[in-house]
Amino acid sequence: MLTKPDTRTDISELMAEMGRRARAAARPLALAGTATKNAALAAMAEAILRRSQAILEANAIDMAAGVANGLAGSFLDRLKLTPARIEGMAAGIRDIAALKDPVGETIAEWDRPNGLHIERVRTPLGIIGVIFESRPNVTADAGALCIKAGNAVILRGGSDSVNSSRAIHGCLVEGLEAAGLPTDAIQLVPVTDRAAVGEMLKGLSGNLDVIIPRGGRSLVERVQTEARVPVFAHLEGICHLYVDRSADLGMAVTIAVNAKMRRTGICGAAETLLVDRACADTHLVPILEALAAAGCEIRADAEVLARYPQAKAATDADWSTEYLDAIISVKLVDGVSGAIDHIETWSSHHTEAIVAEDAAAVERFFDEIDSAILLHNASTQFADGGEFGMGAEIGIATGRMHARGPVGVEQLTSFKYRVRGTGQVRP
């Protein structure tokens, strides 16, 4: 079942109708049992594998258009689907099915002196709007996560991934049908007109409860500025890797290359390398040589440039740039204190990593840096819901309210209080 383009020109009417249909689907979905939701997810994964060739053909159309439109290499990497990525998409849905169902879980419970028993219990958020660019896999990840958490979802993908998203969405609808769940529980906006985003930001007359943007800075800033409903968002992933004087050199080299070069276009890719001035003589050049050998452009401060003249001179703009490309800015700092100062000045509070054997330095790094994800002796590329055991994620939230870090099934729930009495009245 392939989602078809909608030819209606009244975007407001179209989106209002989608909101009403989502609200109608939300209640039966919220009441659906774990077995039913898991059956839908299993059928979605199976449909994606069975229709993989059609998905690849749709993606080829998007890729050709992306090349013709001059999309940057990092965006094309996000857009591209391969047989392995499609298999990973299906595996991610199966992983979500295997997760514990959060709906109905008792988070806490206690008794009051008057005999009242109080429980805090997880509930679905309701209807989630996901606005994303370039990544067609978000269609599957977001749809599956929302279903597992009992939420209806309205997906609005970018025009650059429209054909891929439609093909994947058809597989999700097939899974809902197979399990007897309302197909309006996962809707894909059938038009590419940006006015549809504006209607979602207005809240669809109370029929959107949360919006999650997944895309570039301009999209996220617009959502955060205009949205009339709560937003889970991050602006960008300016992620830092700090190599301490106590770091094992071999480990530092391996982590630095992976953190920057494994996939340069993801939000968990390292954009700035900070090296302790105390180990510059032993650690700096080997790390930079390894990065350069992997095809990375080095942009360095004056001290680094003096030791590694092959680099380009960094400007102030480099410390605040999310390259999403094979480029890294490099700076020498005065130990963990200097690293913390730099990160707190320039970070987007997404992900930071320290390579160190000094436990005290690690604890300071963890205690004093206020980012959503902190890693010790591991690549920043682990900033991913799947790698956290969440099955998948809709995105990495860098705010401080409710959801922070990978947004998985638990973060897509709210809670309510259930109070049980034996006839108590308040004096």
C-alpha positions as CSV (number, residue, x, y, z in Angstrom):
1,M,0.0,0.0,0.0
2,L,1.9,3.1,-1.2
3,T,1.0,6.5,0.1
4,K,0.0,8.6,-2.9
5,P,0.6,12.4,-3.4
6,D,-2.4,14.5,-2.5
7,T,-3.5,17.0,-5.1
8,R,-5.6,19.2,-2.9
9,T,-4.6,22.8,-2.6
10,D,-6.3,23.6,0.7
11,I,-3.5,22.6,3.0
12,S,-5.3,23.8,6.1
13,E,-8.3,21.5,5.4
14,L,-6.0,18.6,4.5
15,M,-4.0,18.9,7.7
16,A,-7.1,19.5,9.9
17,E,-8.5,16.3,8.6
18,M,-5.3,14.4,9.3
19,G,-5.4,15.7,12.9
20,R,-9.0,14.6,13.4
21,R,-8.2,11.1,12.0
22,A,-5.2,10.8,14.2
23,R,-7.2,11.7,17.3
24,A,-9.8,9.1,16.4
25,A,-7.0,6.5,16.0
26,A,-5.2,7.4,19.2
27,R,-7.7,6.1,21.7
28,P,-7.9,2.5,20.4
29,L,-4.2,2.5,20.0
30,A,-3.6,3.6,23.6
31,L,-5.8,0.7,24.7
32,A,-4.1,-1.9,22.5
33,G,-2.3,-4.7,24.3
34,T,1.4,-5.4,24.0
35,A,0.8,-8.5,21.8
36,T,-1.3,-6.5,19.3
37,K,1.3,-3.8,19.0
38,N,4.1,-6.2,18.7
39,A,2.2,-8.1,15.9
40,A,1.9,-4.9,14.0
41,L,5.6,-4.2,14.4
42,A,6.6,-7.7,13.2
43,A,4.3,-7.3,10.2
44,M,5.9,-3.9,9.4
45,A,9.4,-5.3,9.5
46,E,8.4,-8.2,7.3
47,A,6.8,-5.9,4.8
48,I,9.9,-3.7,4.6
49,L,12.1,-6.7,3.8
50,R,9.5,-8.1,1.3
51,R,9.2,-4.7,-0.5
52,S,12.9,-3.8,-0.2
53,Q,13.4,-3.6,-4.0
54,A,10.5,-1.2,-4.3
55,I,11.9,0.9,-1.5
56,L,15.3,1.0,-3.2
57,E,13.8,2.0,-6.5
58,A,11.9,4.9,-4.8
59,N,15.1,5.9,-3.1
60,A,17.0,5.9,-6.4
61,I,14.6,8.5,-7.6
62,D,15.2,10.7,-4.5
63,M,19.0,10.2,-4.8
64,A,19.0,11.3,-8.5
65,A,17.0,14.4,-7.6
66,G,19.3,15.1,-4.7
67,V,22.4,14.9,-7.0
68,A,20.7,17.1,-9.6
69,N,19.7,19.6,-6.9
70,G,23.3,19.8,-5.6
71,L,22.7,18.3,-2.1
72,A,25.8,18.1,0.0
73,G,27.6,14.8,0.4
74,S,26.5,14.5,4.0
75,F,22.8,15.0,3.1
76,L,23.1,12.4,0.3
77,D,24.6,10.0,2.8
78,R,21.6,10.5,5.1
79,L,19.2,10.1,2.2
80,K,20.8,7.0,0.6
81,L,19.3,3.6,1.3
82,T,21.1,0.3,0.7
83,P,20.1,-3.3,1.1
84,A,22.0,-3.3,4.4
85,R,20.3,-0.1,5.6
86,I,16.9,-1.5,4.8
87,E,17.8,-4.7,6.7
88,G,18.9,-2.5,9.6
89,M,15.6,-0.6,9.4
90,A,13.6,-3.9,9.7
91,A,15.9,-5.1,12.5
92,G,15.4,-1.8,14.3
93,I,11.6,-2.3,14.2
94,R,12.0,-5.9,15.6
95,D,14.2,-4.5,18.3
96,I,11.5,-2.1,19.3
97,A,9.0,-4.9,19.4
98,A,11.3,-6.8,21.8
99,L,11.4,-3.8,24.2
100,K,9.4,-3.8,27.3
101,D,6.0,-2.1,26.7
102,P,6.2,1.2,28.7
103,V,2.4,1.8,28.7
104,G,0.9,0.9,32.0
105,E,4.2,0.5,33.8
106,T,4.1,1.7,37.4
107,I,7.0,4.1,37.8
108,A,6.5,4.6,41.5
109,E,4.1,3.9,44.3
110,W,3.7,4.8,47.9
111,D,1.2,4.8,50.8
112,R,0.1,7.9,52.7
113,P,-0.6,7.9,56.5
114,N,-4.3,8.2,55.8
115,G,-4.2,4.9,54.0
116,L,-4.3,6.2,50.4
117,H,-2.2,4.2,48.0
118,I,-0.8,6.3,45.2
119,E,0.7,5.0,41.9
120,R,2.5,6.9,39.1
121,V,1.8,5.1,35.8
122,R,3.1,5.6,32.3
123,T,0.6,6.6,29.6
124,P,1.0,7.5,25.9
125,L,1.6,11.1,25.1
126,G,-1.2,11.0,22.5
127,I,-0.5,12.3,19.0
128,I,3.0,13.1,18.0
129,G,4.1,15.2,15.0
130,V,7.5,14.4,13.5
131,I,9.0,16.8,11.0
132,F,12.2,15.5,9.4
133,E,14.5,16.1,6.5
134,S,16.7,13.8,4.3
135,R,16.5,10.7,6.5
136,P,13.9,8.3,5.1
137,N,14.7,5.8,7.8
138,V,13.0,8.2,10.3
139,T,9.7,7.2,8.7
140,A,10.2,3.6,10.0
141,D,11.9,4.5,13.3
142,A,9.4,7.2,14.3
143,G,6.4,5.2,13.2
144,A,7.5,2.0,15.1
145,L,8.5,3.9,18.3
146,C,5.2,5.8,18.5
147,I,3.2,2.6,18.0
148,K,5.1,0.8,20.7
149,A,4.5,3.7,23.1
150,G,0.8,3.7,22.2
151,N,0.9,7.0,20.3
152,A,-0.6,8.0,17.0
153,V,1.9,9.9,14.8
154,I,1.8,12.3,11.8
155,L,5.0,12.3,9.8
156,R,6.1,15.1,7.6
157,G,9.2,14.2,5.6
158,G,11.3,16.5,3.5
159,S,10.7,16.9,-0.2
160,D,14.2,15.3,-0.9
161,S,13.1,12.0,0.6
162,V,9.4,12.0,-0.4
163,N,9.4,8.9,-2.6
164,S,11.5,6.8,-0.1
165,S,9.2,7.8,2.8
166,R,6.1,7.0,0.9
167,A,7.4,3.5,0.1
168,I,8.3,2.9,3.7
169,H,5.1,4.3,5.0
170,G,3.1,1.8,2.9
171,C,4.9,-1.0,4.8
172,L,3.9,0.5,8.1
173,V,0.3,0.8,7.1
174,E,0.4,-2.8,6.0
175,G,1.6,-3.8,9.5
176,L,-1.2,-1.9,11.2
177,E,-3.8,-3.5,9.0
178,A,-2.4,-7.0,9.7
179,A,-2.7,-6.5,13.4
180,G,-6.2,-4.9,13.3
181,L,-5.0,-1.5,14.4
182,P,-6.4,1.7,12.9
183,T,-4.3,2.7,9.8
184,D,-4.6,6.4,10.7
185,A,-2.3,5.7,13.7
186,I,0.6,6.4,11.3
187,Q,-0.1,9.1,8.7
188,L,2.4,10.6,6.3
189,V,1.7,14.1,5.1
190,P,1.0,13.5,1.4
191,V,2.2,17.0,0.2
192,T,5.6,18.7,0.1
193,D,4.2,22.2,0.5
194,R,5.8,23.9,3.5
195,A,2.5,25.2,4.5
196,A,1.8,21.8,6.0
197,V,4.6,22.4,8.5
198,G,3.0,25.6,9.5
199,E,-0.3,23.9,10.2
200,M,1.4,21.3,12.3
201,L,3.1,24.0,14.3
202,K,-0.3,25.5,15.1
203,G,-1.2,22.2,16.7
204,L,-4.0,21.0,14.3
205,S,-6.7,22.4,16.5
206,G,-5.5,20.6,19.5
207,N,-4.9,17.4,17.7
208,L,-1.1,17.4,18.1
209,D,0.4,16.9,21.6
210,V,4.1,17.0,20.9
211,I,6.3,18.0,17.9
212,I,9.7,16.4,17.2
213,P,11.8,18.1,14.5
214,R,14.6,16.1,13.0
215,G,16.7,18.2,10.6
216,G,18.9,21.2,10.1
217,R,19.2,24.3,12.2
218,S,16.8,26.3,10.1
219,L,14.0,23.7,10.5
220,V,14.6,23.3,14.2
221,E,14.8,27.0,14.9
222,R,11.5,27.5,13.0
223,V,9.8,24.8,15.0
224,Q,11.0,26.1,18.3
225,T,10.0,29.7,17.4
226,E,6.6,29.0,15.9
227,A,5.3,25.8,17.6
228,R,2.2,26.2,19.9
229,V,2.7,22.7,21.3
230,P,5.6,21.3,23.3
231,V,8.8,20.5,21.3
232,F,11.5,17.8,21.8
233,A,14.5,19.3,19.8
234,H,18.1,20.0,19.4
235,L,19.6,22.7,17.2
236,E,22.7,20.9,16.1
237,G,25.3,18.4,17.2
238,I,28.5,20.3,17.9
239,C,30.2,17.3,19.6
240,H,33.6,17.4,21.3
241,L,36.3,14.8,21.8
242,Y,38.8,15.6,24.6
243,V,42.1,13.7,24.8
244,D,43.5,13.9,28.3
245,R,47.2,13.7,29.3
246,S,46.4,10.3,30.8
247,A,44.9,8.9,27.6
248,D,46.2,5.7,26.0
249,L,47.6,6.9,22.7
250,G,46.4,3.9,20.6
251,M,42.9,4.2,22.0
252,A,42.9,8.0,21.4
253,V,43.8,7.5,17.8
254,T,41.2,4.8,17.2
255,I,38.4,6.7,18.9
256,A,39.2,10.0,17.2
257,V,39.1,8.5,13.7
258,N,35.9,6.7,14.4
259,A,34.2,9.6,16.2
260,K,34.9,11.9,13.2
261,M,35.0,9.6,10.1
262,R,32.7,6.6,10.6
263,R,29.8,8.6,9.3
264,T,30.5,12.3,9.1
265,G,26.9,13.3,8.4
266,I,25.3,12.2,11.6
267,C,24.6,14.4,14.6
268,G,26.9,12.3,16.8
269,A,30.0,12.9,14.7
270,A,32.8,14.7,16.5
271,E,33.3,18.3,15.2
272,T,36.0,19.5,17.6
273,L,39.1,17.7,18.9
274,L,40.6,19.1,22.1
275,V,44.0,17.8,23.2
276,D,45.6,18.4,26.6
277,R,48.6,20.7,26.2
278,A,50.5,18.4,28.6
279,C,50.5,15.5,26.0
280,A,50.8,17.5,22.8
281,D,54.3,16.3,22.2
282,T,53.3,12.6,22.3
283,H,49.6,12.5,21.2
284,L,48.7,15.4,19.0
285,V,50.5,14.6,15.7
286,P,49.8,10.8,15.7
287,I,46.0,11.6,16.1
288,L,46.1,14.2,13.4
289,E,48.1,12.0,11.0
290,A,45.5,9.2,11.4
291,L,42.6,11.6,10.8
292,A,44.3,13.0,7.7
293,A,45.1,9.5,6.4
294,A,41.4,8.8,6.7
295,G,40.6,11.8,4.5
296,C,39.8,14.4,7.2
297,E,40.6,18.1,6.8
298,I,42.2,19.6,9.9
299,R,41.4,23.2,11.0
300,A,43.8,24.1,13.8
301,D,44.4,26.9,16.3
302,A,47.8,28.6,16.2
303,E,49.5,26.2,18.6
304,V,48.3,23.1,16.7
305,L,49.2,24.7,13.4
306,A,52.8,25.3,14.6
307,R,53.1,21.5,15.3
308,Y,51.2,20.3,12.3
309,P,51.6,22.8,9.5
310,Q,49.6,20.7,7.0
311,A,46.5,21.9,8.7
312,K,44.4,25.0,7.8
313,A,44.1,27.9,10.3
314,A,40.9,27.7,12.3
315,T,38.7,30.8,12.8
316,D,36.3,31.5,15.6
317,A,33.5,30.3,13.4
318,D,35.0,26.8,13.4
319,W,34.4,26.3,17.1
320,S,30.6,26.8,16.5
321,T,30.2,24.9,13.2
322,E,28.6,21.5,12.8
323,Y,30.5,20.5,9.7
324,L,28.6,17.2,8.9
325,D,31.6,16.6,6.7
326,A,35.1,15.2,6.8
327,I,36.4,18.4,8.6
328,I,37.4,18.7,12.3
329,S,38.6,21.7,14.3
330,V,41.5,21.1,16.7
331,K,42.7,23.0,19.7
332,L,45.1,22.6,22.6
333,V,43.7,23.1,26.1
334,D,45.0,23.2,29.7
335,G,43.9,19.9,30.9
336,V,40.3,18.9,31.8
337,S,39.6,22.4,33.1
338,G,40.5,23.9,29.7
339,A,38.4,21.3,28.0
340,I,35.4,22.0,30.2
341,D,35.7,25.7,29.7
342,H,35.8,25.3,25.9
343,I,33.0,22.8,25.7
344,E,30.7,24.9,27.9
345,T,31.4,27.9,25.7
346,W,30.9,26.3,22.3
347,S,28.9,23.1,22.8
348,S,25.3,22.5,21.6
349,H,25.0,20.2,24.6
350,H,24.5,17.1,22.5
351,T,27.4,14.7,23.0
352,E,30.9,15.0,24.4
353,A,33.6,12.4,25.0
354,I,36.8,12.1,27.1
355,V,39.7,9.7,26.5
356,A,41.5,9.3,29.8
357,E,42.8,6.8,32.3
358,D,42.7,9.4,35.1
359,A,39.5,8.7,37.1
360,A,39.5,12.1,38.7
361,A,39.6,13.8,35.3
362,V,36.8,11.6,34.0
363,E,34.6,12.5,37.1
364,R,35.2,16.2,36.6
365,F,34.3,15.9,33.0
366,F,31.1,14.0,33.8
367,D,30.1,16.3,36.7
368,E,30.8,19.7,35.2
369,I,29.7,19.4,31.6
370,D,26.0,19.9,31.0
371,S,25.4,17.9,27.8
372,A,22.8,15.3,27.1
373,I,25.3,12.5,26.5
374,L,28.8,12.1,28.0
375,L,31.2,9.2,27.1
376,H,34.4,7.9,28.6
377,N,36.9,6.0,26.4
378,A,34.2,5.6,23.6
379,S,33.4,7.2,20.3
380,T,30.8,10.0,20.1
381,Q,29.2,7.9,17.3
382,F,27.5,5.8,20.0
383,A,25.1,8.7,20.5
384,D,22.3,6.7,19.1
385,G,19.1,5.2,20.5
386,G,19.9,1.8,19.0
387,E,23.3,1.7,20.6
388,F,21.7,2.6,23.9
389,G,19.5,-0.5,23.7
390,M,16.4,1.6,22.9
391,G,15.8,-0.3,19.6
392,A,15.8,3.0,17.8
393,E,15.2,6.7,18.4
394,I,13.4,9.6,16.9
395,G,16.2,12.0,17.7
396,I,18.5,13.3,20.4
397,A,16.9,15.9,22.7
398,T,19.2,18.5,24.2
399,G,16.7,20.4,26.3
400,R,16.3,19.9,30.0
401,M,12.6,19.1,30.2
402,H,11.1,15.6,30.2
403,A,13.1,14.0,27.4
404,R,16.9,14.4,27.2
405,G,19.3,12.4,25.0
406,P,17.9,9.6,22.7
407,V,14.2,9.9,22.4
408,G,12.9,6.3,22.6
409,V,9.7,4.6,23.8
410,E,9.9,5.7,27.4
411,Q,10.5,9.3,26.4
412,L,7.4,9.1,24.2
413,T,5.2,8.5,27.3
414,S,3.7,10.7,30.0
415,F,2.2,9.5,33.2
416,K,-0.9,9.8,35.4
417,Y,-1.5,9.2,39.1
418,R,-3.9,6.5,40.3
419,V,-5.0,6.9,43.9
420,R,-6.8,4.0,45.7
421,G,-8.7,4.6,48.9
422,T,-11.0,2.8,51.2
423,G,-13.5,5.5,51.8
424,Q,-11.2,8.4,52.9
425,V,-12.5,11.9,52.9
426,R,-10.4,15.1,53.4
427,P,-10.9,16.7,56.8
